[in-house]
Amino acid sequence: MSKRVVIADDADFHRTVLKDILTKGGFDVVAEAANGEEAVSRARALRPDIVILDIVMPLMNGIEAAREIRLLEPPVKIIMCTSLGYEPIVEEALKSGACAYIVKPLSEKKVLAVLDGLKD
């Protein structure tokens, strides 16, 4: 059974790239979100296995969204996505509930390596 994923990024381009990578990798992208509030709402409604959150988003950033999503049952694996130069806040992201992170620019190899490294 393929893992169900919600992708949240305010950039359409990054959501499209991630969706293509995940779909080719055998994941089921069940929803997309353009901001943190949408990500939390979709995670609550759909209970995905994984949520990939951009850190910098409008209305609610990825770290704030992760803090809410980590409270869901059953637990959701949270992966943060960050641009080069934002690495200093990755530690805060991991404390907020993320179990891993991906650094942009996105590549199929990097994304799938992070997802393959997740523990069930």
MMTF fields as JSON, N, C-alpha, C and O atoms, coordinates in Angstrom:
{
  "mmtfVersion": "1.0.0",
  "mmtfProducer": "UNKNOWN",
  "numBonds": 479,
  "numAtoms": 480,
  "numGroups": 120,
  "numChains": 1,
  "numModels": 1,
  "chainsPerModel": [1],
  "groupsPerChain": [120],
  "chainIdList": ["A"],
  "bondAtomList": [4, 2, 8, 6, 12, 10, 16, 14, 20, 18, 24, 22, 28, 26, 32, 30, 36, 34, 40, 38, 44, 42, 48, 46, 52, 50, 56, 54, 60, 58, 64, 62, 68, 66, 72, 70, 76, 74, 80, 78, 84, 82, 88, 86, 92, 90, 96, 94, 100, 98, 104, 102, 108, 106, 112, 110, 116, 114, 120, 118, 124, 122, 128, 126, 132, 130, 136, 134, 140, 138, 144, 142, 148, 146, 152, 150, 156, 154, 160, 158, 164, 162, 168, 166, 172, 170, 176, 174, 180, 178, 184, 182, 188, 186, 192, 190, 196, 194, 200, 198, 204, 202, 208, 206, 212, 210, 216, 214, 220, 218, 224, 222, 228, 226, 232, 230, 236, 234, 240, 238, 244, 242, 248, 246, 252, 250, 256, 254, 260, 258, 264, 262, 268, 266, 272, 270, 276, 274, 280, 278, 284, 282, 288, 286, 292, 290, 296, 294, 300, 298, 304, 302, 308, 306, 312, 310, 316, 314, 320, 318, 324, 322, 328, 326, 332, 330, 336, 334, 340, 338, 344, 342, 348, 346, 352, 350, 356, 354, 360, 358, 364, 362, 368, 366, 372, 370, 376, 374, 380, 378, 384, 382, 388, 386, 392, 390, 396, 394, 400, 398, 404, 402, 408, 406, 412, 410, 416, 414, 420, 418, 424, 422, 428, 426, 432, 430, 436, 434, 440, 438, 444, 442, 448, 446, 452, 450, 456, 454, 460, 458, 464, 462, 468, 466, 472, 470, 476, 474],
  "bondOrderList": [1, 1, 1, 1, 1, 1, 1, 1, 1, 1, 1, 1, 1, 1, 1, 1, 1, 1, 1, 1, 1, 1, 1, 1, 1, 1, 1, 1, 1, 1, 1, 1, 1, 1, 1, 1, 1, 1, 1, 1, 1, 1, 1, 1, 1, 1, 1, 1, 1, 1, 1, 1, 1, 1, 1, 1, 1, 1, 1, 1, 1, 1, 1, 1, 1, 1, 1, 1, 1, 1, 1, 1, 1, 1, 1, 1, 1, 1, 1, 1, 1, 1, 1, 1, 1, 1, 1, 1, 1, 1, 1, 1, 1, 1, 1, 1, 1, 1, 1, 1, 1, 1, 1, 1, 1, 1, 1, 1, 1, 1, 1, 1, 1, 1, 1, 1, 1, 1, 1],
  "groupList": [{"groupName": "MET", "atomNameList": ["N", "CA", "C", "O"], "elementList": ["N", "C", "C", "O"], "formalChargeList": [0, 0, 0, 0], "bondAtomList": [1, 0, 2, 1, 3, 2], "bondOrderList": [1, 1, 2], "singleLetterCode": "M", "chemCompType": "L-PEPTIDE LINKING"}, {"groupName": "SER", "atomNameList": ["N", "CA", "C", "O"], "elementList": ["N", "C", "C", "O"], "formalChargeList": [0, 0, 0, 0], "bondAtomList": [1, 0, 2, 1, 3, 2], "bondOrderList": [1, 1, 2], "singleLetterCode": "S", "chemCompType": "L-PEPTIDE LINKING"}, {"groupName": "LYS", "atomNameList": ["N", "CA", "C", "O"], "elementList": ["N", "C", "C", "O"], "formalChargeList": [0, 0, 0, 0], "bondAtomList": [1, 0, 2, 1, 3, 2], "bondOrderList": [1, 1, 2], "singleLetterCode": "K", "chemCompType": "L-PEPTIDE LINKING"}, {"groupName": "ARG", "atomNameList": ["N", "CA", "C", "O"], "elementList": ["N", "C", "C", "O"], "formalChargeList": [0, 0, 0, 0], "bondAtomList": [1, 0, 2, 1, 3, 2], "bondOrderList": [1, 1, 2], "singleLetterCode": "R", "chemCompType": "L-PEPTIDE LINKING"}, {"groupName": "VAL", "atomNameList": ["N", "CA", "C", "O"], "elementList": ["N", "C", "C", "O"], "formalChargeList": [0, 0, 0, 0], "bondAtomList": [1, 0, 2, 1, 3, 2], "bondOrderList": [1, 1, 2], "singleLetterCode": "V", "chemCompType": "L-PEPTIDE LINKING"}, {"groupName": "ILE", "atomNameList": ["N", "CA", "C", "O"], "elementList": ["N", "C", "C", "O"], "formalChargeList": [0, 0, 0, 0], "bondAtomList": [1, 0, 2, 1, 3, 2], "bondOrderList": [1, 1, 2], "singleLetterCode": "I", "chemCompType": "L-PEPTIDE LINKING"}, {"groupName": "ALA", "atomNameList": ["N", "CA", "C", "O"], "elementList": ["N", "C", "C", "O"], "formalChargeList": [0, 0, 0, 0], "bondAtomList": [1, 0, 2, 1, 3, 2], "bondOrderList": [1, 1, 2], "singleLetterCode": "A", "chemCompType": "L-PEPTIDE LINKING"}, {"groupName": "ASP", "atomNameList": ["N", "CA", "C", "O"], "elementList": ["N", "C", "C", "O"], "formalChargeList": [0, 0, 0, 0], "bondAtomList": [1, 0, 2, 1, 3, 2], "bondOrderList": [1, 1, 2], "singleLetterCode": "D", "chemCompType": "L-PEPTIDE LINKING"}, {"groupName": "PHE", "atomNameList": ["N", "CA", "C", "O"], "elementList": ["N", "C", "C", "O"], "formalChargeList": [0, 0, 0, 0], "bondAtomList": [1, 0, 2, 1, 3, 2], "bondOrderList": [1, 1, 2], "singleLetterCode": "F", "chemCompType": "L-PEPTIDE LINKING"}, {"groupName": "HIS", "atomNameList": ["N", "CA", "C", "O"], "elementList": ["N", "C", "C", "O"], "formalChargeList": [0, 0, 0, 0], "bondAtomList": [1, 0, 2, 1, 3, 2], "bondOrderList": [1, 1, 2], "singleLetterCode": "H", "chemCompType": "L-PEPTIDE LINKING"}, {"groupName": "THR", "atomNameList": ["N", "CA", "C", "O"], "elementList": ["N", "C", "C", "O"], "formalChargeList": [0, 0, 0, 0], "bondAtomList": [1, 0, 2, 1, 3, 2], "bondOrderList": [1, 1, 2], "singleLetterCode": "T", "chemCompType": "L-PEPTIDE LINKING"}, {"groupName": "LEU", "atomNameList": ["N", "CA", "C", "O"], "elementList": ["N", "C", "C", "O"], "formalChargeList": [0, 0, 0, 0], "bondAtomList": [1, 0, 2, 1, 3, 2], "bondOrderList": [1, 1, 2], "singleLetterCode": "L", "chemCompType": "L-PEPTIDE LINKING"}, {"groupName": "GLY", "atomNameList": ["N", "CA", "C", "O"], "elementList": ["N", "C", "C", "O"], "formalChargeList": [0, 0, 0, 0], "bondAtomList": [1, 0, 2, 1, 3, 2], "bondOrderList": [1, 1, 2], "singleLetterCode": "G", "chemCompType": "PEPTIDE LINKING"}, {"groupName": "GLU", "atomNameList": ["N", "CA", "C", "O"], "elementList": ["N", "C", "C", "O"], "formalChargeList": [0, 0, 0, 0], "bondAtomList": [1, 0, 2, 1, 3, 2], "bondOrderList": [1, 1, 2], "singleLetterCode": "E", "chemCompType": "L-PEPTIDE LINKING"}, {"groupName": "ASN", "atomNameList": ["N", "CA", "C", "O"], "elementList": ["N", "C", "C", "O"], "formalChargeList": [0, 0, 0, 0], "bondAtomList": [1, 0, 2, 1, 3, 2], "bondOrderList": [1, 1, 2], "singleLetterCode": "N", "chemCompType": "L-PEPTIDE LINKING"}, {"groupName": "PRO", "atomNameList": ["N", "CA", "C", "O"], "elementList": ["N", "C", "C", "O"], "formalChargeList": [0, 0, 0, 0], "bondAtomList": [1, 0, 2, 1, 3, 2], "bondOrderList": [1, 1, 2], "singleLetterCode": "P", "chemCompType": "L-PEPTIDE LINKING"}, {"groupName": "CYS", "atomNameList": ["N", "CA", "C", "O"], "elementList": ["N", "C", "C", "O"], "formalChargeList": [0, 0, 0, 0], "bondAtomList": [1, 0, 2, 1, 3, 2], "bondOrderList": [1, 1, 2], "singleLetterCode": "C", "chemCompType": "L-PEPTIDE LINKING"}, {"groupName": "TYR", "atomNameList": ["N", "CA", "C", "O"], "elementList": ["N", "C", "C", "O"], "formalChargeList": [0, 0, 0, 0], "bondAtomList": [1, 0, 2, 1, 3, 2], "bondOrderList": [1, 1, 2], "singleLetterCode": "Y", "chemCompType": "L-PEPTIDE LINKING"}],
  "groupTypeList": [0, 1, 2, 3, 4, 4, 5, 6, 7, 7, 6, 7, 8, 9, 3, 10, 4, 11, 2, 7, 5, 11, 10, 2, 12, 12, 8, 7, 4, 4, 6, 13, 6, 6, 14, 12, 13, 13, 6, 4, 1, 3, 6, 3, 6, 11, 3, 15, 7, 5, 4, 5, 11, 7, 5, 4, 0, 15, 11, 0, 14, 12, 5, 13, 6, 6, 3, 13, 5, 3, 11, 11, 13, 15, 15, 4, 2, 5, 5, 0, 16, 10, 1, 11, 12, 17, 13, 15, 5, 4, 13, 13, 6, 11, 2, 1, 12, 6, 16, 6, 17, 5, 4, 2, 15, 11, 1, 13, 2, 2, 4, 11, 6, 4, 11, 7, 12, 11, 2, 7],
  "groupIdList": [1, 2, 3, 4, 5, 6, 7, 8, 9, 10, 11, 12, 13, 14, 15, 16, 17, 18, 19, 20, 21, 22, 23, 24, 25, 26, 27, 28, 29, 30, 31, 32, 33, 34, 35, 36, 37, 38, 39, 40, 41, 42, 43, 44, 45, 46, 47, 48, 49, 50, 51, 52, 53, 54, 55, 56, 57, 58, 59, 60, 61, 62, 63, 64, 65, 66, 67, 68, 69, 70, 71, 72, 73, 74, 75, 76, 77, 78, 79, 80, 81, 82, 83, 84, 85, 86, 87, 88, 89, 90, 91, 92, 93, 94, 95, 96, 97, 98, 99, 100, 101, 102, 103, 104, 105, 106, 107, 108, 109, 110, 111, 112, 113, 114, 115, 116, 117, 118, 119, 120],
  "secStructList": [7, 7, 7, 3, 3, 3, 3, 3, 7, 1, 7, 2, 2, 2, 2, 2, 2, 2, 2, 2, 2, 2, 2, 2, 6, 6, 7, 3, 3, 3, 3, 3, 3, 1, 1, 2, 2, 2, 2, 2, 2, 2, 2, 2, 2, 2, 7, 7, 1, 3, 3, 3, 3, 3, 1, 1, 7, 1, 1, 1, 7, 2, 2, 2, 2, 2, 2, 2, 2, 6, 6, 7, 1, 1, 7, 7, 3, 3, 3, 3, 3, 3, 3, 6, 6, 7, 4, 4, 4, 2, 2, 2, 2, 2, 2, 6, 6, 7, 1, 3, 3, 3, 3, 3, 1, 7, 7, 2, 2, 2, 2, 2, 2, 2, 2, 2, 6, 7, 7, 7],
  "xCoordList": [0.85, 0.0, 0.895, 1.814, 0.625, 1.476, 1.155, 0.025, 2.177, 2.03, 1.274, 1.497, 0.367, -0.437, 0.259, 0.678, 0.378, 1.167, 0.372, -0.372, 0.544, 0.062, 1.296, 2.246, 1.27, 2.37, 1.907, 0.846, 2.7, 2.378, 3.569, 4.641, 3.358, 4.382, 3.643, 2.724, 4.029, 3.337, 3.708, 3.057, 4.73, 5.13, 4.54, 4.844, 3.698, 3.102, 4.166, 4.0, 5.253, 6.33, 6.873, 7.03, 7.16, 7.711, 6.705, 7.075, 5.43, 4.41, 4.343, 4.237, 4.404, 4.347, 5.554, 5.406, 6.739, 7.954, 7.865, 8.143, 7.478, 7.357, 6.317, 6.55, 5.174, 4.12, 4.618, 4.374, 5.312, 5.851, 6.844, 6.783, 7.747, 8.753, 8.075, 8.403, 7.133, 6.468, 5.627, 5.644, 4.904, 4.077, 4.939, 4.617, 6.037, 6.962, 7.568, 7.881, 7.734, 8.318, 7.329, 7.702, 6.07, 5.076, 4.262, 3.559, 4.335, 3.554, 2.239, 2.136, 1.24, -0.073, -0.24, -0.464, -0.133, -0.312, -1.817, -2.495, -2.326, -3.769, -4.253, -5.447, -3.329, -3.736, -2.511, -1.386, -2.777, -1.764, -2.302, -3.513, -1.385, -1.764, -0.782, 0.403, -1.297, -0.463, -0.015, 0.725, -0.465, -0.043, -0.217, -0.793, 0.286, 0.25, -1.145, -1.406, -2.044, -3.416, -4.081, -4.749, -3.9, -4.456, -3.826, -4.511, -2.535, -1.848, -2.433, -2.684, -2.649, -3.232, -4.629, -4.976, -5.435, -6.805, -6.838, -7.623, -5.994, -5.979, -5.443, -5.927, -4.459, -3.933, -5.0, -5.138, -5.748, -6.825, -7.899, -8.385, -8.27, -9.359, -8.956, -9.75, -7.723, -7.32, -6.455, -6.316, -5.873, -5.008, -3.972, -3.946, -3.124, -2.098, -1.022, -0.965, -0.183, 0.956, 2.088, 2.82, 2.22, 3.328, 2.811, 1.948, 3.346, 3.091, 4.447, 5.332, 4.596, 5.821, 5.486, 4.634, 6.17, 5.883, 7.054, 8.175, 6.79, 7.762, 7.837, 6.826, 8.989, 9.093, 8.491, 7.744, 8.802, 8.336, 7.082, 7.147, 5.927, 4.636, 3.796, 4.023, 2.83, 1.952, 0.915, 0.698, 0.291, -0.787, -0.312, -0.587, 0.389, 0.968, 2.185, 2.077, 3.351, 4.553, 4.6, 3.789, 5.541, 5.634, 5.92, 5.456, 6.685, 6.994, 5.734, 5.474, 4.958, 3.693, 2.741, 2.082, 2.667, 1.797, 2.249, 1.419, 3.556, 4.082, 3.685, 3.356, 3.714, 3.329, 1.884, 1.571, 1.019, -0.38, -0.546, -1.262, 0.108, -0.035, 0.529, 0.008, 1.581, 2.187, 1.251, 1.492, 0.199, -0.757, -1.819, -2.59, -1.862, -2.894, -2.674, -1.548, -3.77, -3.755, -4.49, -5.564, -3.967, -2.643, -1.554, -1.79, -0.366, 0.73, 1.056, 0.989, 1.407, 1.768, 3.259, 3.745, 3.977, 5.391, 5.466, 4.818, 6.264, 6.387, 7.793, 8.78, 7.867, 9.152, 9.131, 8.206, 10.147, 10.258, 11.041, 11.937, 10.687, 11.366, 11.874, 11.1, 13.155, 13.738, 14.69, 15.298, 14.806, 15.759, 17.143, 17.293, 18.139, 19.493, 19.527, 18.927, 20.219, 20.263, 19.321, 19.442, 18.389, 17.458, 17.835, 17.091, 18.984, 19.372, 19.39, 19.093, 19.729, 19.729, 18.378, 18.333, 17.268, 15.98, 15.527, 14.45, 16.342, 15.995, 15.93, 15.068, 16.821, 16.794, 15.458, 14.878, 14.971, 13.668, 12.569, 11.627, 12.694, 11.709, 11.683, 10.612, 12.841, 12.905, 12.304, 11.654, 12.516, 11.912, 10.393, 9.683, 9.893, 8.455, 7.697, 6.466, 8.427, 7.754, 8.196, 7.771, 9.042, 9.514, 10.498, 11.26, 10.478, 11.404, 12.539, 13.51, 12.41, 13.44, 13.234, 12.235, 14.204, 14.057, 14.727, 15.649, 14.228, 14.741, 15.201, 14.492, 16.388, 16.895, 16.663, 17.008, 16.07, 15.876, 17.212, 18.029, 17.472, 16.57, 16.28, 17.125, 15.081, 14.61, 15.186, 15.292, 15.553, 15.942, 15.27, 15.031, 14.973, 14.307, 15.128, 14.583, 16.429, 17.308, 17.256, 17.137, 17.345, 17.322, 15.983, 15.93, 14.906, 13.574, 13.304, 12.891, 13.534, 13.243, 14.178, 13.777, 15.411, 16.332, 15.805, 15.862, 15.292, 14.733, 13.51, 13.385, 12.623, 11.42, 11.742, 11.106, 12.722, 13.112, 13.738, 13.713, 14.296, 14.924, 13.963, 14.377, 12.688, 11.703, 11.424, 11.316, 11.31, 10.961, 9.457, 8.753, 8.954, 7.491, 6.967, 5.766],
  "yCoordList": [-1.181, 0.0, 1.242, 1.351, 2.158, 3.341, 4.328, 4.416, 5.052, 6.06, 7.254, 7.676, 7.797, 8.95, 10.22, 10.312, 11.206, 12.403, 13.671, 13.752, 14.671, 16.028, 16.901, 16.835, 17.719, 18.631, 20.057, 20.466, 20.821, 22.223, 23.104, 22.995, 23.974, 24.937, 26.074, 25.83, 27.306, 28.432, 28.623, 29.398, 27.94, 28.038, 26.869, 25.706, 27.196, 26.166, 25.267, 24.05, 25.88, 25.144, 24.037, 22.897, 24.375, 23.368, 22.263, 21.094, 22.633, 21.598, 20.652, 19.438, 21.2, 20.375, 19.446, 18.263, 19.972, 19.152, 18.031, 16.873, 18.374, 17.349, 16.3, 15.103, 16.749, 15.795, 14.829, 13.626, 15.343, 14.482, 13.466, 12.282, 13.927, 13.04, 11.954, 10.774, 12.367, 11.412, 10.408, 9.215, 10.88, 9.985, 8.941, 7.753, 9.393, 8.458, 7.484, 6.345, 7.933, 7.1, 6.161, 5.43, 6.167, 5.234, 5.765, 4.994, 7.065, 7.663, 8.185, 8.471, 8.308, 8.8, 10.21, 10.369, 11.234, 12.615, 12.87, 12.978, 12.964, 13.08, 14.523, 14.779, 15.479, 16.887, 17.782, 17.377, 19.015, 20.056, 21.243, 21.422, 22.053, 23.25, 24.365, 24.121, 25.604, 26.751, 27.54, 28.515, 27.119, 27.792, 26.83, 25.751, 27.239, 26.375, 26.055, 24.938, 27.031, 26.779, 25.7, 24.813, 25.774, 24.747, 23.388, 22.365, 23.374, 22.108, 21.445, 20.24, 22.22, 21.668, 21.147, 20.049, 21.921, 21.519, 20.219, 19.32, 20.12, 18.916, 17.715, 16.596, 17.941, 16.842, 16.333, 15.126, 17.245, 16.836, 16.049, 15.037, 16.503, 15.876, 14.543, 13.603, 14.463, 13.3, 12.285, 11.149, 12.678, 11.783, 11.071, 9.841, 11.839, 11.216, 10.545, 10.736, 9.768, 9.158, 10.168, 10.14, 11.063, 12.01, 13.379, 13.481, 14.435, 15.803, 16.448, 16.421, 17.025, 17.75, 19.234, 19.709, 19.966, 21.375, 22.266, 22.06, 23.261, 24.32, 25.097, 25.23, 25.6, 26.348, 27.736, 28.176, 28.435, 29.808, 29.8, 29.604, 30.022, 30.09, 31.192, 31.557, 31.721, 32.75, 32.161, 30.95, 33.03, 32.756, 31.953, 32.331, 30.863, 30.055, 29.389, 28.707, 29.579, 28.974, 27.474, 26.951, 26.799, 25.356, 24.869, 23.801, 25.65, 25.256, 25.303, 24.385, 26.367, 26.456, 25.341, 24.739, 25.065, 23.993, 22.641, 21.817, 22.41, 21.139, 20.934, 19.82, 22.008, 21.9, 21.417, 20.688, 21.823, 21.373, 19.972, 19.146, 19.705, 18.407, 17.282, 16.167, 17.554, 16.489, 15.976, 14.909, 16.709, 16.297, 15.334, 14.776, 15.135, 14.284, 12.812, 12.356, 12.098, 10.652, 10.044, 10.531, 9.022, 8.452, 9.448, 10.374, 9.246, 10.186, 10.308, 9.339, 11.514, 11.826, 12.146, 12.911, 11.575, 11.918, 13.264, 13.472, 14.17, 15.512, 15.701, 15.441, 16.158, 16.466, 17.941, 18.415, 18.655, 20.074, 20.228, 19.439, 21.252, 21.557, 22.991, 23.898, 23.201, 24.517, 24.886, 24.022, 26.171, 26.659, 26.762, 26.873, 26.723, 26.944, 28.285, 29.253, 28.347, 29.578, 29.564, 30.399, 28.631, 28.531, 27.412, 27.121, 26.78, 25.666, 25.982, 25.094, 27.22, 27.495, 27.264, 26.982, 27.377, 27.139, 25.685, 25.328, 24.855, 23.44, 22.813, 21.971, 23.209, 22.666, 22.985, 22.127, 24.204, 24.562, 23.724, 23.3, 23.488, 22.671, 21.248, 20.671, 20.691, 19.34, 19.292, 18.311, 20.336, 20.409, 20.553, 20.157, 21.116, 21.343, 20.07, 20.054, 19.007, 17.744, 17.09, 15.976, 17.763, 17.166, 16.046, 16.112, 15.022, 13.905, 13.942, 13.194, 14.826, 14.926, 16.231, 16.926, 16.548, 17.742, 17.543, 16.742, 18.302, 18.293, 19.716, 20.675, 19.859, 21.173, 21.402, 20.566, 22.557, 22.948, 23.435, 23.929, 23.323, 22.885, 21.385, 20.59, 21.037, 19.658, 18.788, 19.203, 17.581, 16.582, 15.273, 14.999, 14.479, 13.201, 12.346, 11.742, 12.3, 11.477, 11.913, 11.073, 13.235, 13.734, 13.467, 12.989, 13.779, 13.624, 12.161, 11.855, 11.264, 9.853, 9.256, 8.349, 9.738, 9.264, 9.613, 8.789, 10.828, 11.231, 10.379, 9.896, 10.193, 9.403, 7.929, 7.281, 7.409, 6.004, 5.831, 4.732, 6.895, 6.822, 6.9, 6.733, 7.151, 7.242, 5.878, 4.885, 5.838, 4.592, 4.465, 5.454, 3.258, 3.034, 3.058, 2.887],
  "zCoordList": [0.0, 0.0, 0.0, 0.812, -0.898, -0.991, 0.138, 0.618, 0.535, 1.587, 1.032, -0.103, 1.856, 1.48, 1.959, 3.113, 1.054, 1.334, 1.053, 0.075, 1.94, 1.703, 1.509, 2.289, 0.46, 0.151, 0.42, -0.053, 1.182, 1.451, 1.1, 1.694, 0.125, -0.292, -0.977, -1.759, -0.697, -1.309, -2.775, -3.476, -3.244, -4.65, -5.449, -5.185, -6.421, -7.273, -7.894, -7.971, -8.331, -8.99, -8.084, -8.521, -6.817, -5.907, -5.604, -5.494, -5.47, -5.254, -6.45, -6.277, -7.652, -8.863, -8.952, -9.259, -8.686, -8.728, -7.694, -8.005, -6.464, -5.42, -5.789, -5.624, -6.288, -6.657, -7.727, -7.636, -8.735, -9.794, -9.227, -9.559, -8.382, -7.781, -6.948, -7.062, -6.114, -5.218, -5.996, -5.694, -6.981, -7.784, -8.497, -8.493, -9.11, -9.762, -8.753, -9.098, -7.507, -6.469, -5.796, -4.878, -6.238, -5.709, -4.546, -3.893, -4.268, -3.194, -3.757, -4.949, -2.897, -3.28, -2.708, -1.508, -3.562, -3.113, -3.039, -4.06, -1.798, -1.593, -1.541, -1.695, -1.324, -1.285, -1.365, -1.071, -1.775, -1.799, -1.012, -0.89, -0.479, 0.264, -0.07, -0.296, -0.096, -0.437, 0.785, 0.658, 1.986, 3.217, 4.393, 4.253, 5.536, 6.704, 7.205, 7.653, 7.133, 7.591, 6.746, 7.279, 5.429, 4.55, 4.844, 4.813, 5.125, 5.415, 6.653, 6.653, 7.701, 8.928, 8.659, 9.096, 7.944, 7.633, 6.836, 7.14, 5.824, 4.999, 5.78, 5.608, 6.624, 7.446, 8.413, 8.608, 9.013, 9.925, 9.188, 9.694, 8.002, 7.254, 6.63, 6.602, 6.131, 5.337, 6.076, 5.623, 7.208, 8.0, 7.121, 7.063, 6.442, 5.593, 6.444, 7.659, 5.797, 6.481, 6.648, 7.637, 5.663, 5.607, 5.181, 4.309, 5.806, 5.356, 5.102, 5.958, 3.915, 3.572, 3.61, 2.859, 4.501, 4.733, 4.363, 4.83, 3.521, 3.317, 4.632, 5.321, 4.986, 6.235, 6.089, 6.963, 5.002, 4.825, 3.949, 2.736, 4.614, 3.914, 4.554, 5.708, 3.809, 4.378, 5.333, 5.37, 6.091, 7.048, 8.251, 9.39, 8.02, 9.09, 8.482, 7.463, 9.102, 8.513, 8.792, 9.557, 8.176, 8.306, 9.713, 10.11, 10.471, 11.849, 12.708, 13.486, 12.567, 13.315, 12.902, 13.749, 11.609, 11.12, 11.664, 12.05, 11.695, 12.216, 13.669, 14.076, 14.452, 15.87, 16.031, 16.972, 15.12, 15.189, 14.613, 15.18, 13.499, 12.839, 13.693, 13.664, 14.449, 15.261, 16.352, 16.917, 16.654, 17.687, 17.162, 17.942, 15.847, 15.256, 15.594, 15.792, 15.651, 15.811, 14.624, 14.271, 14.007, 14.253, 13.868, 13.092, 14.416, 14.154, 12.665, 11.909, 12.277, 10.901, 10.87, 11.702, 9.93, 9.764, 9.048, 8.022, 9.601, 9.052, 8.514, 9.202, 7.27, 6.648, 6.285, 5.626, 6.714, 6.392, 5.099, 4.796, 4.351, 3.106, 3.22, 3.522, 2.982, 3.185, 2.059, 1.426, 1.827, 0.831, 1.453, 2.67, 0.597, 1.086, 1.793, 1.327, 2.903, 3.668, 4.856, 5.752, 4.876, 6.005, 6.962, 7.898, 6.738, 7.584, 9.083, 9.882, 9.502, 10.945, 11.612, 12.81, 10.866, 11.506, 11.389, 11.867, 10.759, 10.657, 12.05, 12.304, 12.951, 14.314, 14.984, 15.65, 14.813, 15.364, 14.719, 15.39, 13.42, 12.707, 13.259, 13.442, 13.519, 14.065, 15.47, 15.832, 16.255, 17.592, 17.511, 18.435, 16.415, 16.269, 15.901, 15.905, 15.584, 15.28, 13.991, 13.685, 13.228, 11.981, 12.271, 13.235, 11.438, 11.622, 10.608, 10.725, 9.6, 8.569, 7.815, 8.001, 6.955, 6.127, 4.779, 4.623, 3.811, 2.449, 2.151, 2.457, 1.556, 1.193, -0.304, -1.138, -0.619, -2.01, -2.563, -1.786, -3.841, -4.902, -4.805, -4.393, -5.19, -5.085, -6.193, -7.347, -5.813, -6.807, -6.427, -5.25, -7.425, -7.181, -6.218, -5.294, -6.438, -5.604, -4.137, -3.244, -3.883, -2.498, -1.824, -0.691, -2.529, -1.947, -1.597, -0.478, -2.542, -2.292, -1.251, -0.522, -1.162, -0.125, 1.262, 2.175, 1.424, 2.718, 3.052, 4.177, 2.104, 2.356, 2.604, 3.436, 1.888, 2.115, 3.489, 4.043, 4.047, 5.365, 6.538, 7.686, 6.271, 7.341, 7.936, 7.218, 9.22, 9.916, 9.951, 10.155, 9.755, 9.802, 11.202, 11.415]
}
